[in-house]
Amino acid sequence: MNKIRVAITGGIGSGKSTFANYLASKGYVVINADDISKDILTSDEIIKKKIIKEFGSNSYNDGKLIRKFIAVQVFSDPTKLNKLNSILHPRVLQKIDTLIEIKYKDEKIVFIEAALIYEAEIEKKFDYVVLVTADFNIRLKRTVGNGKFTEDDFINRDKNQIPQEEKEKRADFIFLNNGSKKDLIKKADLLLLTLNAG
């Protein structure tokens, strides 16, 4: 069976997770790269040793990653962020490939939700890249409004990602999400129609 691998990406607060969750609710396979990263950072002893060597013993407490400690370091220093990604990304991609090969081998379409498709330079691993976008102020309002980050957290994380305009030049599908969840769902349905028509 010819499998279609579709990446779903977008900046913080763009709505990519809402988009991906809707596809999952329709019965499609959606692999969340962030969830895999969290699992690897907690359970993979080799990765844990590399993180501690690079960022110090305060990175973990009783085997649990201190995310805030790591975030403070990497989002204020692009070199450290690149180092973290170089440790983590190959292992995450290996896990995704394994999941697709073993668990989802009979699926026609597999979606992978991942924030850093372009930053990690892995778009060639996918047949299509879907970019969910929204205006900066809307993304800021959504992110701060749901209590996930402060405004400073949002700005620091956002500036470490490739600019949205650059992502738009490289994406296969672009869905602007300045409106309601209902509008975004219509766009997700349009994507499914397009992919299933192939």
C-alpha positions in Angstrom: 0.0 0.0 0.0 1.3 3.4 -0.9 1.3 5.4 2.3 0.9 9.2 2.4 2.9 10.9 5.2 1.6 14.3 6.0 3.3 16.7 8.5 1.1 19.2 10.3 3.1 22.2 11.6 2.6 25.9 12.7 3.8 28.4 15.2 2.7 28.6 18.8 -1.0 29.4 19.1 -1.6 28.8 15.4 -4.1 26.0 16.0 -2.1 23.1 14.6 -3.1 20.9 17.6 -6.8 21.7 17.2 -6.4 20.8 13.5 -4.6 17.6 14.3 -7.0 16.6 17.1 -9.9 17.0 14.7 -8.3 14.6 12.2 -7.7 12.1 15.0 -11.4 12.4 16.0 -12.3 11.4 12.4 -10.4 8.2 12.9 -7.1 9.2 11.2 -3.7 8.3 12.7 -2.0 11.4 14.2 1.4 10.9 15.7 2.3 13.8 18.0 6.1 14.4 17.9 6.0 16.5 21.1 4.5 13.6 23.1 7.2 11.3 21.7 9.8 13.9 22.7 8.5 14.1 26.3 8.4 10.3 26.5 12.0 9.9 25.3 13.2 12.6 27.6 11.7 10.7 30.5 12.4 7.1 29.6 15.4 6.9 27.3 18.5 6.6 29.6 21.0 7.3 26.9 19.2 10.6 26.0 18.9 11.5 29.7 22.7 11.1 30.1 23.4 13.3 27.1 21.0 16.0 28.4 22.6 15.9 31.9 26.1 16.1 30.3 25.1 19.1 28.2 22.8 21.0 30.6 23.8 19.9 34.0 22.5 17.6 36.8 19.7 20.1 37.5 18.0 19.0 34.3 16.4 16.1 36.1 14.9 15.5 39.6 14.1 11.9 40.6 14.3 10.9 36.9 11.8 13.6 35.8 12.9 16.3 33.4 12.7 19.8 34.8 11.2 21.4 31.8 11.3 25.0 33.1 15.1 24.7 33.8 15.7 23.5 30.3 13.4 26.0 28.7 15.1 28.9 30.4 18.4 27.8 29.0 17.5 26.9 25.4 15.0 29.7 24.6 17.6 32.3 25.6 20.4 30.7 23.7 20.0 29.5 20.1 23.2 27.4 20.4 21.8 25.5 23.3 18.5 25.0 21.5 20.3 23.6 18.5 22.2 21.3 20.8 19.0 20.0 22.5 17.4 19.4 19.1 20.5 17.6 17.8 20.3 15.2 20.8 16.5 14.7 20.6 15.4 14.9 17.0 17.2 11.8 15.5 15.6 9.7 18.3 12.2 11.2 17.8 12.3 10.6 14.0 13.5 7.0 14.6 10.5 6.4 16.9 8.1 7.9 14.4 9.5 5.7 11.6 9.1 2.6 13.9 5.5 3.5 14.7 4.6 3.9 11.1 6.3 0.7 10.1 4.9 -1.5 12.8 1.7 0.0 14.2 0.4 1.9 11.3 1.6 -0.2 8.3 -1.9 -0.7 7.0 -3.0 2.9 7.1 -3.2 4.9 3.8 -2.6 8.3 5.4 -0.5 9.0 8.5 -0.4 12.5 10.0 2.5 13.7 12.1 2.0 16.8 14.2 5.3 18.6 14.9 6.2 22.2 15.6 9.8 22.1 14.2 9.5 20.6 10.7 11.4 23.3 9.0 13.8 24.1 11.9 14.8 20.5 12.0 15.1 20.4 8.2 13.0 17.2 7.9 10.3 18.3 5.4 11.7 15.9 2.8 10.6 13.0 5.0 7.0 13.8 4.3 4.9 13.7 1.1 3.1 16.9 2.1 3.6 19.6 4.8 0.4 21.3 6.1 1.1 24.7 7.7 -1.6 26.2 10.0 -1.0 29.9 10.4 -2.5 32.9 12.3 -1.6 36.5 12.7 1.0 37.2 15.4 -1.3 39.1 17.8 -4.0 36.4 17.5 -1.5 33.7 18.3 -0.2 35.7 21.3 -3.7 36.3 22.6 -4.6 32.6 22.4 -1.4 31.4 24.0 -1.3 33.9 26.9 -5.1 33.5 27.3 -5.0 29.7 27.9 -2.4 30.2 30.6 0.3 28.1 28.9 2.9 30.9 28.6 3.5 34.4 29.7 3.9 37.0 26.9 7.7 36.9 27.3 7.7 33.1 27.1 5.6 33.3 23.9 7.9 35.9 22.3 11.1 34.0 23.2 9.8 30.8 21.8 8.4 32.3 18.7 11.6 34.1 17.8 13.5 30.8 17.9 11.3 29.5 15.1 11.6 30.2 11.4 9.4 33.2 10.4 5.9 32.3 9.3 6.5 34.0 5.9 9.4 31.6 5.2 7.3 28.6 6.2 4.6 29.7 3.9 7.0 29.6 0.9 7.9 26.0 1.7 4.5 24.4 2.7 2.3 22.4 0.4 -0.9 23.4 2.1 -1.5 26.6 4.1 -4.6 27.1 6.3 -5.1 30.6 7.8 -6.7 30.2 11.3 -7.6 33.7 12.3 -11.3 32.8 12.8 -13.3 30.2 14.7 -12.7 26.5 15.4 -15.6 25.8 13.1 -13.8 27.5 10.2 -10.7 25.6 10.9 -12.6 22.3 10.9 -14.0 23.1 7.4 -10.4 23.6 6.2 -9.4 20.2 7.8 -12.3 18.5 5.9 -11.0 20.2 2.7 -7.6 18.7 3.3 -9.1 15.2 3.8 -11.1 15.5 0.6 -8.0 16.5 -1.3 -5.8 13.7 0.1 -8.4 11.0 -0.3 -9.0 12.0 -3.9 -5.5 11.0 -4.8 
